[in-house]
């Protein structure tokens, strides 16, 4: 246990992200929060994919700390890994098409790194969760039509499991919410262990 005030309506969790998906997940489980953008440099990181995701999550949390102190802070980063490829967010239709072709007919791994800072600004924990996703074999027409919907843009791996992209997902092993952007079960467990939450659901 710690001497820090827990997350509540007067002292909300700071989400170091403006991701609408992460916002919806926290709203879904009723954790009081505020979001702050965290514009960080995502280049020059070496190491395994889990290490990559965890370092980015720490950088995001620390960027939020520079703007606001005295609250629990959550940084998170989700990446899609297929073989030796880390698939980020596509910059254009050609990149989205290339990524979807890589994922077509295979399993891939979705990794979310998350870092929690306590109100003193110290890193209370940094972890990652992994989910295996199986994508059906996609035709060229399906890929082009999906890109035409606009949904792949702004999404790691060029798809959204919670949106139109659900049509291509044959199965998953692990946390569904992890693929969306936050591993809620693991995250809430960590927040309770750290004393950031005194109870759940939050009343």
C-alpha positions as CSV (number, residue, x, y, z in Angstrom):
1,X,0.0,0.0,0.0
2,X,1.1,3.6,-0.4
3,X,0.4,7.1,1.0
4,X,-0.9,8.5,-2.3
5,X,-4.5,9.6,-2.8
6,X,-6.4,7.0,-4.9
7,X,-8.0,7.8,-8.2
8,X,-11.4,9.4,-7.8
9,X,-13.6,12.1,-9.4
10,X,-11.6,14.9,-7.7
11,X,-8.2,13.3,-8.6
12,X,-8.7,11.5,-11.8
13,X,-6.3,9.2,-13.6
14,X,-4.3,11.1,-16.3
15,X,-4.4,9.2,-19.6
16,X,-1.3,10.2,-21.5
17,X,-3.1,9.8,-24.8
18,X,-5.9,11.4,-26.9
19,X,-6.8,8.0,-28.4
20,X,-10.6,7.8,-28.7
21,X,-10.3,4.0,-28.3
22,X,-8.4,4.2,-24.9
23,X,-10.8,6.9,-23.7
24,X,-13.8,4.7,-24.5
25,X,-12.3,1.7,-22.7
26,X,-11.7,3.7,-19.5
27,X,-15.2,5.2,-19.8
28,X,-16.6,1.6,-20.3
29,X,-15.2,0.5,-16.9
30,X,-16.0,3.8,-15.1
31,X,-12.5,4.9,-14.1
32,X,-12.4,8.7,-13.6
33,X,-9.8,10.1,-16.0
34,X,-8.6,13.1,-18.0
35,X,-6.6,12.8,-21.2
36,X,-3.5,14.7,-22.1
37,X,-1.8,14.5,-25.5
38,X,1.7,13.0,-25.4
39,X,3.6,13.9,-28.6
40,X,6.8,11.9,-28.3
41,X,9.6,10.7,-30.6
42,X,8.8,7.1,-31.5
43,X,12.1,6.5,-33.3
44,X,15.5,5.3,-32.1
45,X,14.3,2.5,-29.9
46,X,16.1,-0.8,-30.0
47,X,15.1,-4.1,-28.4
48,X,12.3,-6.6,-28.6
49,X,8.8,-5.6,-29.5
50,X,7.6,-5.8,-25.8
51,X,10.6,-3.6,-24.8
52,X,9.7,-1.2,-27.6
53,X,6.1,-0.9,-26.4
54,X,7.1,-0.5,-22.8
55,X,9.6,2.2,-23.5
56,X,7.1,4.2,-25.5
57,X,4.5,3.8,-22.8
58,X,7.0,5.2,-20.3
59,X,7.9,8.1,-22.6
60,X,4.3,9.0,-23.0
61,X,3.6,8.9,-19.2
62,X,6.7,11.1,-18.5
63,X,5.6,13.6,-21.2
64,X,2.3,14.0,-19.4
65,X,4.1,14.4,-16.1
66,X,5.9,17.5,-17.5
67,X,2.5,19.1,-18.0
68,X,0.6,18.0,-14.9
69,X,1.8,16.6,-11.5
70,X,0.1,15.2,-8.5
71,X,-2.1,12.5,-10.2
72,X,-1.7,8.9,-11.1
73,X,-0.6,8.8,-14.8
74,X,-1.1,6.1,-17.4
75,X,0.9,5.8,-20.6
76,X,0.3,3.1,-23.1
77,X,1.4,2.1,-26.5
78,X,0.0,-0.7,-28.7
79,X,1.9,-2.3,-31.5
80,X,1.2,-5.1,-34.0
81,X,3.9,-7.7,-34.7
82,X,4.0,-10.1,-37.6
83,X,7.2,-12.1,-37.8
84,X,10.0,-9.6,-37.7
85,X,7.8,-6.7,-38.7
86,X,6.5,-4.1,-36.2
87,X,3.5,-2.6,-38.0
88,X,2.7,0.9,-36.9
89,X,0.0,3.3,-38.2
90,X,-0.1,3.5,-42.0
91,X,0.7,6.9,-43.5
92,X,-1.2,6.3,-46.8
93,X,-3.2,3.7,-48.7
94,X,-0.2,1.9,-50.1
95,X,1.2,1.3,-46.5
96,X,-2.2,0.1,-45.3
97,X,-2.5,-2.3,-48.3
98,X,1.0,-3.6,-47.6
99,X,0.2,-4.2,-43.9
100,X,-3.1,-6.0,-44.6
101,X,-1.4,-8.2,-47.1
102,X,1.2,-9.2,-44.5
103,X,-1.5,-10.0,-41.9
104,X,-3.8,-11.8,-44.4
105,X,-4.2,-15.5,-43.6
106,X,-1.9,-15.6,-40.6
107,X,-1.6,-15.1,-36.9
108,X,0.0,-12.0,-35.5
109,X,0.7,-10.6,-32.0
110,X,-0.7,-7.4,-30.6
111,X,1.3,-6.0,-27.7
112,X,0.3,-3.2,-25.4
113,X,2.9,-1.7,-23.1
114,X,1.6,0.3,-20.2
115,X,3.4,2.4,-17.6
116,X,1.8,3.8,-14.4
117,X,3.3,6.8,-12.6
118,X,2.4,7.5,-9.0
119,X,1.4,11.1,-7.9
120,X,5.1,11.7,-6.9
121,X,6.1,11.2,-10.5
122,X,7.8,7.9,-9.9
123,X,7.3,4.9,-12.2
124,X,5.1,2.5,-10.1
125,X,5.1,-0.2,-12.7
126,X,5.7,-0.9,-16.4
127,X,4.3,-4.1,-18.0
128,X,3.0,-5.4,-21.3
129,X,0.2,-7.8,-22.4
130,X,0.1,-9.8,-25.5
131,X,-2.8,-11.1,-27.6
132,X,-2.6,-13.4,-30.6
133,X,-5.0,-12.5,-33.4
134,X,-5.8,-14.7,-36.4
135,X,-6.8,-12.9,-39.6
136,X,-8.7,-14.7,-42.4
137,X,-7.3,-14.7,-46.0
138,X,-8.2,-11.4,-47.5
139,X,-9.0,-10.9,-51.2
140,X,-7.6,-7.8,-53.0
141,X,-11.2,-6.5,-53.2
142,X,-11.7,-6.8,-49.5
143,X,-8.5,-5.0,-48.8
144,X,-9.2,-2.2,-51.2
145,X,-12.8,-1.8,-49.9
146,X,-11.6,-1.7,-46.3
147,X,-9.0,0.9,-47.1
148,X,-11.8,2.9,-48.9
149,X,-13.8,3.0,-45.6
150,X,-11.0,5.1,-44.1
151,X,-10.9,2.9,-40.9
152,X,-7.3,1.6,-41.3
153,X,-5.8,5.0,-40.9
154,X,-4.6,5.9,-37.4
155,X,-4.7,2.2,-36.4
156,X,-1.6,0.1,-35.7
157,X,-1.5,-2.7,-38.2
158,X,-4.1,-0.9,-40.4
159,X,-7.2,-2.4,-38.8
160,X,-9.7,-1.9,-35.9
161,X,-11.0,-5.1,-34.2
162,X,-13.8,-3.1,-32.6
163,X,-15.0,-1.6,-36.0
164,X,-15.5,-2.7,-39.6
165,X,-12.2,-4.6,-39.3
166,X,-13.9,-7.2,-37.1
167,X,-15.0,-8.9,-40.4
168,X,-11.4,-10.2,-40.9
169,X,-10.8,-11.5,-37.4
170,X,-11.2,-15.3,-37.2
171,X,-10.2,-15.6,-33.6
172,X,-8.1,-14.2,-30.7
173,X,-6.1,-15.8,-27.8
174,X,-5.9,-13.4,-24.9
175,X,-7.4,-10.0,-24.0
176,X,-9.8,-8.5,-26.5
177,X,-9.5,-5.0,-25.0
178,X,-5.7,-5.3,-25.3
179,X,-6.1,-5.3,-29.1
180,X,-8.3,-2.2,-28.9
181,X,-5.7,-0.4,-26.9
182,X,-5.7,-1.2,-23.1
183,X,-5.6,-4.6,-21.4
184,X,-8.4,-3.7,-18.9
185,X,-8.3,-6.8,-16.7
186,X,-4.5,-6.6,-16.2
187,X,-4.5,-2.8,-15.9
188,X,-7.2,-2.8,-13.2
189,X,-5.5,-5.5,-11.3
190,X,-2.3,-3.4,-11.3
191,X,-4.1,-0.3,-10.2
192,X,-5.6,-2.1,-7.3
193,X,-2.3,-3.7,-6.3
194,X,-0.6,-0.3,-6.3
195,X,-3.4,1.4,-4.3
196,X,-4.2,3.7,-7.2
197,X,-7.7,2.2,-6.9
198,X,-9.0,1.2,-3.4
199,X,-12.0,-0.7,-4.9
200,X,-13.5,-1.7,-8.2
201,X,-15.9,-0.9,-9.6
202,X,-15.2,2.7,-8.6
203,X,-18.1,4.2,-6.6
